[in-house]
């Protein structure tokens, strides 16, 4: 069975990296982050694929929107 999650978090300030790290720690054994994209607005203007998870804070601090694509690791039910 496949599961699709979609989260929209709208804040004036970026989510602290500690919270993102907690989420990854909690679900990291069950998911793979397959792609990370940044964009200027909800029209996907200036969409760019991030090469490293370390770029997340820089993009959030710059006011960008982020999209993380994840997949469930095989064999976990």
N, C-alpha and C positions, 0 to 999 in steps of 0.2 A: 504494500500500500504506500502511496506517495502522500506527502504532506507538504502543503505550501503555506508559509507564514509570510505575512506582510505587515510590517510595522511602520507607522508614520509617527515620528517624534518631532514636534515643532516647538522650538525654544528660541528665545532671543540669544541665549548663550550656548556655546558648544557643550555637549555632554562631556563630563570629565573622563579622562582616559581610564581612570580607576574603575568606573562603572562599566565601560566597554570591556575592560580586562576581566571583570567579574563575570560578565555574560559569556565571554569566550571560555573562561575557566569552567563555568557551570555546564555549558553545552559542548565544549570542545571535543569531548570524547565521542560525541554523536554526530557532529557536523564537520564539513569541510567548507572553508570560505573559498569559493571558486573564482570570484571576481569582485573587485572594488572599483566603483566609478564615482567620480565627482562631477558636479554640474553646477551651473550658475543659477538655474531656476527650474521650476516644474515643467518647463518646455524642453528640458534637457539641453539647453544652450551650453556650448563649450564643454561637452561631455568628454571626459578624459579617464582612461583606465589607470588606476594607481598600480605601481609596480611593487610597492611594499606597504605593509600594514602600518609602518612607522609614519607614512605620509598622512594618516588620518587626522591627527591633531593639527597639522599645518593647514590642511584644507578646511577643517571645521573652524579654526581660528580666522581663516580668511573669508568666512561667511558662505562657504560652498555647501551644497546639499550632497549627501553621500548615499549611495546604493550599494549594499553588500549582497551578493548572490551567494547562497549557500546550498549545499546538498547534503543529504544524510549519508553518513558513511555506511557502506554495505555491510551486512551482517548484523547490524544493530536493530533490534525490534523491541 
